[in-house]
Amino acid sequence: MTIYEDHGAIGELVTIKLTAWIFRQGYAVDWDDRTAKIFARRVMLDPTLDVQAIVNSLLDVGYLDRSTYERTGKLTSRGIQ
């Protein structure tokens, strides 16, 4: 299972833009529904796009660290840190 298979090209675009956004914030970013909407607007995506579904897929495949997200609500990964 890949992000492209599940979400198409928009999934890959969200992955790239989200990674860059996390790097600009430091090493992690607080993540909730409101932040997902802000992120979608800032990267000029359709605000109705289910960004959280893509984030969940990134957590499922291990691109983002699920343990940290569940404990702190922050998106990060070992590769980002």
C-alpha positions as CSV (number, residue, x, y, z in Angstrom):
1,M,0.0,0.0,0.0
2,T,1.3,3.4,-1.0
3,I,0.0,6.9,-0.5
4,Y,-0.4,7.2,-4.3
5,E,-2.5,4.0,-4.5
6,D,-4.8,5.2,-1.7
7,H,-5.0,8.9,-2.5
8,G,-3.5,9.5,-6.0
9,A,-1.3,12.4,-6.9
10,I,-3.0,14.7,-4.4
11,G,-1.8,12.3,-1.6
12,E,1.8,12.6,-2.8
13,L,1.4,16.4,-3.0
14,V,0.1,16.6,0.5
15,T,2.9,14.4,1.8
16,I,5.6,16.7,0.2
17,K,3.9,19.9,1.4
18,L,3.2,18.6,4.9
19,T,6.8,17.5,5.3
20,A,8.0,20.9,4.2
21,W,5.5,22.6,6.5
22,I,6.7,20.5,9.5
23,F,10.4,21.4,8.7
24,R,9.4,25.1,8.6
25,Q,7.8,24.7,12.1
26,G,11.0,23.0,13.5
27,Y,10.8,19.3,14.0
28,A,7.1,18.8,14.7
29,V,3.7,20.4,14.3
30,D,0.6,20.3,16.5
31,W,-2.2,18.7,14.5
32,D,-5.9,18.7,14.9
33,D,-9.0,19.4,12.7
34,R,-8.4,23.2,12.7
35,T,-4.8,22.8,11.8
36,A,-5.7,20.5,8.9
37,K,-8.0,23.1,7.5
38,I,-5.4,25.8,7.9
39,F,-2.8,23.6,6.2
40,A,-5.1,22.9,3.3
41,R,-5.8,26.6,2.8
42,R,-2.1,27.6,3.1
43,V,-0.9,25.1,0.5
44,M,-3.8,26.1,-1.7
45,L,-5.7,22.8,-1.6
46,D,-9.4,22.4,-1.6
47,P,-10.4,23.1,2.1
48,T,-13.0,20.3,1.8
49,L,-10.2,17.8,1.0
50,D,-9.9,15.2,3.7
51,V,-6.3,15.9,4.7
52,Q,-6.8,13.9,7.8
53,A,-7.4,10.8,5.8
54,I,-4.0,11.3,4.1
55,V,-2.4,12.0,7.4
56,N,-3.9,8.8,8.8
57,S,-2.4,6.9,5.8
58,L,1.0,8.5,6.5
59,L,0.7,7.3,10.1
60,D,-0.4,3.8,9.0
61,V,2.6,3.3,6.7
62,G,5.0,4.7,9.3
63,Y,6.0,7.9,7.4
64,L,4.8,9.8,10.4
65,D,5.3,8.6,14.0
66,R,1.9,7.3,15.4
67,S,3.2,7.0,18.9
68,T,4.1,10.6,19.1
69,Y,0.9,11.7,17.5
70,E,-1.2,9.7,19.9
71,R,0.7,10.9,22.9
72,T,1.1,14.6,22.0
73,G,-1.0,15.4,19.0
74,K,2.2,16.4,17.1
75,L,3.1,15.2,13.7
76,T,6.8,14.2,13.3
77,S,8.9,11.3,12.4
78,R,12.4,9.9,13.2
79,G,13.5,11.1,9.7
80,I,12.3,14.6,10.4
81,Q,13.9,14.8,13.8
